[in-house]
Amino acid sequence: MSNAIETKKVQVQEIAEKFKAAASVVVVDYRGLNVSQVTELRKQLREAGVEFKVYKNSLTRRATEIAGVDGVNEYLVGPNAVAFSNEDVVAPAKIINDFAKKNEKLEIKAGIIEGAVASAEDVKALAELPSREGLLSMLLSVLQAPMRNFALATKAVAEQKEEQGA
């Protein structure tokens, strides 16, 4: 009996470390998905560097208490799977949200975004954001606009001076 308890303590500690290290976490209800659908979802998440695991709710609740994100415990009811991403905050939300649009049985329950508990709506809103590269290109175009406008204005003034001088 004590060996089983020790094993569970080790599991809880491992799960808690994953919660602490994760940039974002998404909790989903996968009820109703068949094996091939779950396999496809796991494949997409693995390609993006996201870990997708199924844990017992009691172990997950204890791990969230240790990690200090126990606000997510109210969503840990029924069959759940948890997606952990250590680097990209948006990746698990985006992949799971896109998959849920195609497979209505997959339900986003909640998430943890950089240590803060997020509702399903928050996770879906995060998923709708452009990618990091898209956001960087938008920022770059905003930063370039004043320089471009200044160059055009300078060119126009120079052309106007040439016409007046000719």
N, C-alpha and C positions, 0 to 999 in steps of 0.2 A: 504494500500500500504506500509506504513512504517513498519508494522508487518512482511510482506514478506521480506523486505530488512534486518530487524534485524535477521530474521531466516537465511538468506543467509550469513550474516556476521558471525554468530555463526558457521555455517557449514564451511565456509572458514577457520576460526580459528582452528576448529577441524582437518581439513585436513592438515593445516600447521603444527600443533603439531605432526601429524603422520609422516609427511615428516622429521621433525626435529629429532624425536625419532628413526626413522628407521635406522637400520644398512645397509639395502639394500632395494631398491624399483625396481620393474619391471613393465613397461607399456606395455600392449599387446592390439592387435586388435583382438577381439573375434568374429568378423563378420563371419557368416556362421556356427557357432557351434550351435547345437540344445540344448534344455534344459537339456537333460540327460548328454550330454558331459560337459556342463558348471557345472552341479551339481557334476559330477565326479571330475572335476578339483578343484572345491571348497573344496570337501571332502579331496582330497590329500593334498591341501595346509593347510587346517585347522588342519589336523593330525600333520603337521610339525610346527604348531604354526605361520602360515603366514595368514595375513588378506587380503582378496581379495574383492575389492569394485569397484563399478561403480559409477563415479561422473560425473556431468556436466563438460565439458571442461573449461567453463568460470570460474567456481568455483575453479577448480584444478589449472588453470593458476594463479589466484590471490593468492592461497595458496602457490604455488611454489615461487612466488615473495617474499612473507612474509618469507618463510623458507630459501631463498637465493639460491635456486636451479632452477632458471628460465631458465637455459639452456635446460631443458627438454621440454619447452613450444612448440618448433617447432614440436614435435612429437604428441602433443595433438590435433589431427585433426581426425574427424570421431569417431566412437564408440570405446571407450577405457575402459579398466579395469586396476586397479592398485593393485599390490600385495606388501604389506608392511611386512617386517620381522624385528623385533626389536633385535633378538638375533643372529640367524644364517645368515651370509652374503650370503652363497652359496645356502641355501635351496630353496628360490623362483626361482632362476635362474635354478637350477637343475630340479626341479619338472616341471616348465613350459616348459623348453627345451625338456625334455623327453616326455611330453604331446604333444608338437608341432610336434615331430617326428612321432607320431602316428596319429595326426590330423593336416593335412597340412593347414587347414583354420585358425588355431591359429597362429598369427604372433607376434613375439617379436619386439617391436618398439624401445625401449630404456630402460635405467635403471639409477639408482643412487646408486653407491657403495661407502659407507662410505662418503657421502657428495659430491662425484664427479660424474658428469654426464657421463654416459657410453653409447656407441652406442650398437646396437643390436649385433654386432660381439663381443664386449667386454663382454656382458652378456652371450652369447653362450660360449665364452672362459672360463668364470668363471664357467659355468655349467659343463664343461668338466673336471674341477679339481677334484682330489680325495676328498673324505670326510675328515673332520677334523681328525677322527680316523685313516684313511689311511695315512694322512700326518704325524701324530704323530708316527705311527709305522715305516714309512720310516726314520724319524729323529732318532728314537731310534736305528734302525739297523745301521745307519751311525755312531752313537756315540759308539755302541758296537764293531764295526769292529776293531778298533785299539787294544782294550783290548783283543779281541779274537785272533788276530794275534800275539800279544805279548805272550799270554799264550801258543799258539801252538809253537812259536819259543823257548820259555823257556823249554817246554816239549821235543822238539827235541834235544836241547843242553843237557839236562839231560840224555836222552836216549843214546846220542852219548858218553857222559862221562862214563856211565855205561858200554857200549860195550868196550871202550878203557881200562877201569879198570879191566874188567873180563878176 
